[in-house]
Amino acid sequence: MRDLKRSNAKQPAYKMLEDRNVRVFTPMVWKLFIDKGKRVRKKVPYMQDLIFVYESRPVLDSIVQETSTFQYRYLRGSYMTPMTVRNAEMEWFIKATEELENPCYFTPEELTPDLVGRKVRIIGGPLSEYEGRLQKLRGTRVKRLFVELPNLLTVSVEVSPEYIQLL
């Protein structure tokens, strides 16, 4: 889904949907703001117009018709086909971003072969049984794993080396 409101709107779409008891997920990052002369950390959406909604199509259609700034995100190259993500992929993505510290988000254009490393499986911990690729980082002891939603968004999360099994 897309939210076309200003970034500083008092009631963004993800909050409006939460108030209506609709299951929603928006990738969030910490940002510093100055409020009355003091620096304040707030969680804000990584991409202003990206919202994942878990609801049936008829319910979403009524919400989209009511709210002029709320739209479906459509697939490129097809006519009026809304973007969808499989439940299992979305659950892995949500689990990785909410349970683990310091997620770093990447769009498909930002991921280069220089960033992507070996294929691994995670044994134990919050992401147990997940298979993915490590992020190549020179000069650091921290291991980061890519968890991706194909052709949409990728998150890099810290993984303890003891849970990593090379494939």
Secondary structure, DSSP 8 states (H G I E B T S, - for coil): -EE-S-TT-SS-HHHHHHHTT-EEE--EEEEEEEETTEEEEEEEESSTT--EEES-HHHHHHHHHH-TTEE--B-TTSSS-B----HHHHHHHHHHHHHSSS-EEE-TTT--TTTEEEEEEE-SSTTTT-EEEEE--TT---EEEEEEETTTEEEEEEE-GGGEEE-
